[in-house]
Amino acid sequence: EAVWRQTGLVRVFLRRGHEVDEEPLALHPGATVEDVADEIHHDLAETFTAARVWGPSSRFEGQRVGRTHVVQDGDVVEILR
């Protein structure tokens, strides 16, 4: 925890179906869903349609969001094609 606080990075977990990755992506604060998709694969960032988010940045669990949605530390993100 101390390392994460000192780096200031945001931890975002990826979800596929009902499975959530144990290891998070580390992103800079202010990262968007598009940045998450780009970390997975550059082509995915260009072609995905939306995402679903669980966690601090969502108003409700599984909220459907667009490319510019800003993720927060601890979010779980599922990229939709």
Beta strands, then each sheet from edge to edge (+ up, - down):
strand 1: 10-16
strand 2: 19-20
strand 3: 25-27
strand 4: 50-54
strand 5: 63-65
strand 6: 75-80
sheet 1: 2+ 1- 3+
sheet 2: 2+ 1- 6- 4+ 5-
end
